[in-house]
Amino acid sequence: MCLVCRTHRDFTIRYKVEIEIDGILLKRTWYDRMFRILLAEDDPDVLLLFEEVLVGAGYQVDTATTCREAGQLLVLREYDLLVSDGRLPDGSGIMLADIAKARRIPALIVTGYRGWLHERHPQLDINAYKVLSKPVTPRVLLGAITKTMAASVSDGAKP
């Protein structure tokens, strides 16, 4: 669970992040910056909804609507997490997750096409990443983000 103490669009004053899974507090840390998430989603309504949920939860969010855009952002900026649609116009979220993994950035795939991804891209290992099935509620999305980031901390990846 992220507990933002005080934030403003242009700056962040220290905030506390507590990562808790199944009632067990795994980590409590004070950060001088907000976590930055790259959100890759081609459906404008889903993109807007997810962005509002993430910003409302205290995350900084950059958005992309294609694999190409997201890939460029992954190379240009530092991210704490990639949240990607499974099926984008010019590729798959798994392809993006592989790029993120090479940069030690954890990834979460949110898709309504899990079977299609496996059939279309059998060479890509969808089971290497946390996958949520659409439709997904804001609570489930935020819970999956917390768990994905907690797993990355225990694996030695970011944040």
GILIN-V249530 format. One record per pair of residues at least 24 apart in sequence whose C-alpha atoms are under 8 Angstrom apart, sorted by the first residue. I is the first residue (numbers start at 1). J is the second residue. D is the distance in Angstrom with one decimal. If there is no record, write none. Layout:
I & J & D
I & J & D
This chain:
1 & 143 & 7.8
1 & 146 & 6.5
2 & 57 & 6.9
2 & 58 & 7.1
3 & 58 & 7.7
4 & 57 & 7.9
4 & 58 & 6.0
7 & 58 & 8.0
19 & 146 & 6.6
19 & 147 & 7.8
19 & 150 & 6.4
20 & 146 & 7.9
21 & 147 & 7.0
26 & 150 & 7.6
34 & 58 & 7.1
34 & 59 & 5.9
34 & 60 & 6.2
35 & 59 & 5.4
35 & 60 & 6.1
35 & 79 & 7.6
35 & 80 & 6.0
36 & 60 & 4.6
36 & 61 & 5.8
36 & 62 & 7.6
36 & 78 & 7.7
36 & 79 & 5.2
36 & 80 & 5.5
36 & 81 & 6.9
37 & 61 & 4.9
37 & 62 & 6.4
37 & 79 & 5.7
37 & 80 & 5.9
37 & 81 & 4.9
37 & 82 & 5.8
37 & 83 & 7.1
38 & 62 & 4.9
38 & 63 & 5.9
38 & 64 & 7.6
38 & 70 & 7.5
38 & 73 & 7.9
38 & 74 & 7.8
38 & 79 & 6.6
38 & 81 & 6.4
38 & 82 & 4.9
38 & 83 & 6.1
38 & 84 & 7.9
39 & 63 & 4.8
39 & 64 & 6.3
39 & 82 & 6.2
39 & 83 & 4.9
39 & 84 & 5.8
40 & 64 & 4.7
40 & 65 & 5.6
40 & 66 & 6.8
40 & 67 & 7.5
40 & 70 & 6.3
40 & 82 & 7.7
40 & 83 & 6.3
40 & 84 & 4.5
40 & 85 & 6.0
40 & 93 & 7.9
41 & 65 & 5.1
41 & 66 & 7.2
41 & 84 & 6.1
41 & 85 & 5.1
41 & 88 & 7.0
42 & 66 & 6.5
42 & 85 & 7.5
42 & 88 & 6.0
42 & 89 & 7.2
50 & 138 & 7.6
53 & 138 & 6.4
54 & 142 & 7.6
66 & 90 & 6.2
66 & 91 & 7.7
67 & 91 & 5.8
67 & 92 & 7.1
67 & 93 & 7.5
67 & 96 & 6.6
70 & 96 & 7.4
71 & 96 & 6.6
71 & 99 & 7.4
74 & 99 & 7.7
74 & 100 & 6.8
79 & 105 & 6.7
80 & 105 & 5.9
80 & 106 & 7.1
80 & 149 & 8.0
80 & 158 & 5.9
80 & 159 & 5.5
81 & 105 & 5.6
81 & 106 & 5.2
81 & 107 & 5.7
81 & 108 & 7.7
81 & 149 & 7.3
82 & 106 & 6.3
82 & 107 & 4.6
82 & 108 & 6.2
83 & 107 & 5.9
83 & 108 & 4.8
83 & 109 & 5.9
83 & 110 & 7.2
84 & 108 & 6.4
84 & 109 & 5.0
84 & 110 & 6.0
85 & 109 & 5.8
85 & 110 & 5.0
85 & 111 & 5.4
86 & 110 & 5.9
86 & 111 & 4.7
86 & 112 & 7.6
86 & 113 & 6.8
86 & 114 & 7.3
86 & 117 & 7.2
87 & 111 & 7.0
87 & 113 & 7.1
87 & 117 & 7.4
92 & 117 & 7.6
94 & 124 & 6.8
94 & 125 & 7.6
94 & 126 & 6.4
95 & 124 & 7.5
97 & 129 & 7.7
104 & 157 & 5.4
104 & 158 & 6.3
105 & 157 & 6.7
105 & 158 & 5.9
106 & 148 & 6.9
106 & 149 & 6.9
106 & 152 & 6.2
106 & 157 & 7.3
106 & 158 & 7.1
107 & 148 & 7.4
108 & 132 & 7.6
108 & 144 & 7.8
108 & 145 & 7.2
108 & 148 & 7.0
110 & 134 & 6.4
